[in-house]
Amino acid sequence: MKKIDNNNTPQVSGIDALYYFAQSGGGYDNYFEDIINQIEDKKQEFSSFNIAYADTDIIVTVNDIDIKYSGMGRDGFLWFNHEFFRIGFKDSEKAQNIHNIRVQLNAIGIYTIGIESLLEYVNEQFLKGALLSERNFLITRIDVNMFIQHDFKYLKKEMILSKKKNHSANIGERSSGYELETYYVGKNPFMLRIYNKLKELESASQIKREVMLNYFGVNGLDTEKPIFNVEFELHREFLKRYGIESVKDALGRAKSLFELGCDLIKLLDISTLTEQQINSSNRKRADVLPVWQYISTHYDNKSFMQITTPLEKIEKISYRYTLEDARKPIKRHINRLLLHGNEPTVLYFIALLQDAKEEFDTRLEMKRVHDEEKAKEKSKPTFVDELKTYSDYGLQELERRISQEMASMYPSEEGFKELELFRNQINDELVKRGLIEFPF
């Protein structure tokens, strides 16, 4: 195994994820209702085009920030994704023992604008109008971590000293054989993950790869050499044991939490032990692995916490279905055609494109005509509006004639209920003008 150089081993410490409840205030119901209305409007728009859609096709704008709808979770929350965070909302009338807003800050947001700026962006800008005036954010999860220029491919269960019984390793096949990609120790509410960060980024989105590789470069890590992430995932149940209730508490004690994790779980140097000693209680006598000793004493997130971005400089992220988004589903359909012995030609795709565009334009024109008709209907004055144009005498005379007509009818006759509605609306206008007293 590789020796650790205490003076020259590149590493950078920080916080990889932060989850919390945001306490809603008096304006929350209107805030939530506006989101629901936008979702319904988008669904109606898709339906008017007769286009099949997924929840993720629905984009909602809140306080001039776009978020992508991802549907209702099993927890009863409506979930939305932004490039920098994930957020869930629920009806305040349901499950009243649970907070209405759940926030999950992700790595792209944290490493792009800084965790303090991201908190301000979500809490003060995006959630404006939804929160209590006295801000209170209850921590539900924090991941404290260290990226280190070190290859943990040698790691195995016998090197772990911990009271945790849950160990699991994901082994990935490489051209050079089998190498460790991820090692887990423990489970919710306290878990250690050690994993190959560069390997993980191979399957990440392009923007996440760019953000993280830039972050490593700025902090002196060589992306041509192994970079592993040593990360403790700590949930609310664990945090409360140490008096950590709020986001502020968790951020202020991130360093001590990481050091606590390193003390609860240790990596041992078993190279000097015999196989018999490794499989016995004598294993505990082994020295702590030098790299673990280094990691446990070098966590420092001061520079990480100082990364900030003024809100006015955070560019608006707009979600649009792009040609790149369409590439994968189109390729899947082509593969199915080829699988069944049907090879589409370029002319086939040109004809398909023209047909789809003509159909779309027709639907667009139909929607335009439909919207114009709806606008005309809305602009037509209602019976109540027309009553306001009547003179006092004309209004009283109209009420007399309708009452007279109703008197000649049985309540069960067709048209009686409609006349009754008209008379009630006339009486409402007469009351407003003071021409008759309120019946009660």
N, C-alpha and C positions, 0 to 999 in steps of 0.2 A: 504494500500500500504506500501511497505517496506521502512523504514527509511534509509537514506544514511549516512554512516560513512565517514566524510571528511578525516579521517586519514588512514583508513584501507580498503577502497574500491579499489580492484585491477582494473587497467585499463591500456591500452597501446594505444598510439596515433600514427598515421602514414598516409600513402597515399595508398589507396587500388587499384587505377587504374590511368593510365596516358596515354593520347592519344595525338598525335602530327603529324604535317607534317614535313618531312625531305626534304630540298631543294636539288634537283638533280643537278649534275654537268655535265661536258663535256663527262665523261665516262659512263653516264647512259644508253645511247642507246645500247652500246655493252653489258652492264650488263643485261639489260632487254632482249636483243636478245638471250643471252645465256640461260636465264630461259625459254624462249619460245621454244628454240631448245630442251632443256631437256624434256619439257612436250611432244612435238611431238615425240621424240625418245621413250619415255615411252609408249605412245599410240600405236606406231607402234609395239613395243615389245609385248604388250598385244594382239594386233590384229594378230600377227604372231603365237601366241599360240591359237588363236580363243577363248580367254577367255573374258567374260564380266567383265567390271571393272567400278568402280566409280572414280570420281575425286580424292577422298581421298586416293585411292590406288597409286597415283602418288607422288613419293618422289623426290624432287629436292635438289641438293647440291650446296650451294653458299658459297664460301670462307671457305670450309671444314665444313659447318654447314648444317645439314639436315632440310628441312622444308616440311610440308605436304600440297599439293595443295588442296584447297577446292572449286575451281571453280570461275567463274566470277560473281561478285555481280551486283545488279541493278545500282550501281554507275559507272559501266564500269571498275572497278578495278579487277585485278586477285588477289585473296586472298589466303594466305598461313598461316598455323598454326605451331607454335613451342610450346614446353611445356611451355616456358617462355613468349612468345609474339605472337601477330597476326600482319601480315603485308600485305599491299596491294600495287600493282604496276599497272601503266597504261601506254599505249603507249604515248610517249611524243608528238606525232603529233595530238593527239585527246584531246579535251577539254583543250586547252592550258591555260585557265584561272584558272585551278586547278593544284595544286602541284602533282607531279608524284608518290610520296611515302607517304603512310599513315601508322603510327605505333601505335599499341595498346599494352602497357605493362600490363600483367595480374598478378593476386595475387600470383600464384605459383612462377613466376620469381622474383617478388618483395620481397617476404618473404624468398625465398631460398638463393639468392645471394646479396640482397640489391638493392635498386633502382638506386643508383649511379653506381654500377657495371653493372647492367642490361643495363643502358643507354650506357655505354662504350662498352659492348658486342654487342649491336645492331648497334650503330652508327659507331664505330671504327673498329669492326671486321666483322660483317655480311654485313654491307653496304659499306665496303671498295671498292673504285673504282667507286662508284655511286654518291657520294656527292660533293658539292662545297668544294673547299679548305677552304673557310671561312665558318665554320659551322654555320648554322642557323636553329633552330628547333622551329616551331610555335605551341604553345599549342592549342589543340582543346577541351580537357576535362581533368579535374582532379577530383578525388574523395578523399576528405580529411575525415578521419574517426577516431573514437575512439571505441575500443572494451572495454566493461565494464562489470564487474561482477554484473549484476543487471537484474531483471526480469520485463519487461515492459508489462506484460500480462494485466495489469489494464488500459492501455492507451486507450483513446477514444476521439472522435472528439471534445467534449466540452472542453477538456484540451488544445487544440491547439490555440495559439494566433498568427495569421499571416494574412497578406494581401492576401496570396495565397488562392484561392477558391477551388483548386483541392485537395481533400482528398480521400484516398481510403485505405481500410484495407483488408488484406488477413487473414481469420480466418481458422485455422486448427483444425480438430477434434482430440482430444486426449482421452485417457482412463479416464482422470480426468474432461473431459468436453471440452468446447471451450476455446482455448487460442490464444492470438495474436501471429502471426508468422511474419508478415510484416505490417508496416504502412508507407504510402507514403504521403508526403505533397508537392504540387507544381508539376511542370513538366519542361521539357527542356525550358530555359537554367539553371534553378535553382531548385533543388529538394532535399528534405530531405527524407532519408530512415531510419527507425528504425526497425531492424529485428532480429529474433532469429538465431544467427550464428550457433549454434550447430545443430539446426533443418535443416538449409540449408546444412550443411556438410553431413547430412545423405544421400543425393542424389548426392553428389559430387564424383569425381573420387577418387580412393584410394590414389593417390599421393597427391592430394590437401588436403584430410583429414589428412594425416600424417604430411604434412608441417604445416598446421594451428594448429593442436593439439600440435605439438612440439613448435611452436611459442608461443602459449598461456602458455604452461608449463614453458618455459624459462622466460617469463615475469610475472610469478606469478599468472596467472588466473587458477582457479580450473575447469577442464573440466567436473567434476561431478556436477557442479552447473550451473545455467543459465548464458550464456554469450550473450549479445546483441551487435549489431553493430550500432552505431550512425554515419551516413554517409551523407555528402553533396556532391551531384553530380553537378559539376559546368562546364558549357560549354563556348565556346569561346565568344559568344555574351555577356554573363554575365561578364566574366573575363575582357573583353576589357573596360567595364565601369569603371574599377578600374585600368586601365593602365597596365594590365597584358597581354603581347603579346607572350612571349617566355616560353619555358620549364624552363629556369633558373629563370625567374620572378616568375613563379608559385611555384616552389620548395622553393624559398627564402621567399615567403609570405604565405606558407601553414597554419601557425599558425594564422595569421590575417584573412585568409579566413574562417577558421573553426569558429573563434570567431565572425566574421561577420554573418555567418550562424546562429549561436546560438542567435544572437541579432535580426535577421530578423524573426526568428520563435522561439517562446517560448512555454514551457510546463508549464501550470498553476496548482497550488494546489487549486482545487475547493472543497476540503473536508469541508471547513468552510462556503461555500455558500449554500443558499437555492436553490431549484429547479428553483424558479422564477428568482433569481439573475443569475443563470447559463445561462438561456435562454434570458437574457437581456444584454444591454451594460455594466451593472455593473460587468459583468464577468471580464472585463479588470482590475478591481481593485484587483483581487485575487493576492496573492503572487506567485512568480515564484516557481515552484516545486523544492525542495531541490536538487534532483538528477540533474535537469537541470542546476541549479546554479553551482553545482560541475563540471559538464561536461564542461560548458562554460568557466570555469576558470582554467581547468587542462590540456588543450591540450599542449603537449610538444613533438615534434618529433625529438629532438636533437639526442637521442640514436638511433632512427629509421634511421636517415640519416647517422649515423656512421657505419651501417652494410655494409661491403664491402667484396668482394671476388676477389682475383687476377685472371685475365683472364686465365692464364695458368692452374689454378686449376678447371676451369669449365669443367666438363666432357662432351664429345660429346654425344648428345642424338640421337640415331638411331631409326627410325620408321620401325617396322616390324609387319606384320599381325601374331598375336600369337594365340595359342590354346584358350586362354581366349577370344580373339576377336571373335572367331568362335562359342563360346558356345551359345550365345543368338540366332543367326539365325538358328543354328541347332535345338535348343530347340523349336523355333517357328514352324519349319517344323514337328517335332515330334508331337507337340500339334495338328497340323492340321490333321495328320494321325489318331491320337487317336480320334479326334472329329468326323471323318468319319468312326470310327469303325475298323481301321487298326492298329494293334499293332505290330510294328517292333521287330524282335528278334535280339539277339547278332550276330547270323550267318548272318543276313541280313546286319548289319553294317560292318562286316568283308568283305563280298563279295563286298559291295559298296566301301569300302576303297581300296580293291585290284583293282577293275575295274577303279576307279578314278586315282590310281597311274599308272596303265598300260597306260591309255589314256594320262596322263601327260607326261610320259616317251617317248611315241611315238611322241607327239608334240615337246618335247624337242629335240629329234633326228632329226625331220624334220626341225626344226629351225636351228640346227647346220649345216646340209647339205646345207640349203638355204644360211646361212651366209658364208659358205666356197665358194659357187658358186659366191656370190656377191663379195667376196674378190678377187677371180680369175679374175672376169670381171674388177674390178678396177685396178688390177695389169697389165692387158694387155695394151701395148703401144697404144696410139691413133694415128690417121693419122698425127696430128701435131708433135707428138713425133718422129714418123718415118722420117718425113721430115728433122729433125735436123741431121739425120745420112747420108743424101745424100751429095755427093760432089757438088761443085758449078755447074760443067758441068751436072751432073746427074739431079740436081734440074731444071736447065734451059731446059734440054731435056724433062723432065716430063711435064713441063708447056707447051712446044711446042706441044707435042702429045695431051694433053687434049684440048688445044685451037683448034687444028686441028679437033679433033673429034666433038667438040661443033659446029664448023663452018658447019659441014655436017648435023646438026640437026635443027629442028624447036624448038623454045623456049617452045612450048606447048607439045613437045614429052616427054614421060616417061624417066626419067634419066637425063634430061637436068639440072634441078635445083641442083641435087646432084653433077654433074660435075662442075657446076658453083661454088658451095661451095668449092670443092676441089681446083679449080683454085685460088679462093680468098685466101685460106690458104697457097697455094704455093707462091702467090705473096707477102703475109705478110712475109714469110721467106726470099724471095729474097730481100725485102726492108730492113729487119734486117741485111742482109749480105752486103748491099750496092751494090748489083748487078743491081738493078733498082732503079730509083728515086720514092719517094712517089708520087702516082698519083695526089695528090692535091698540 
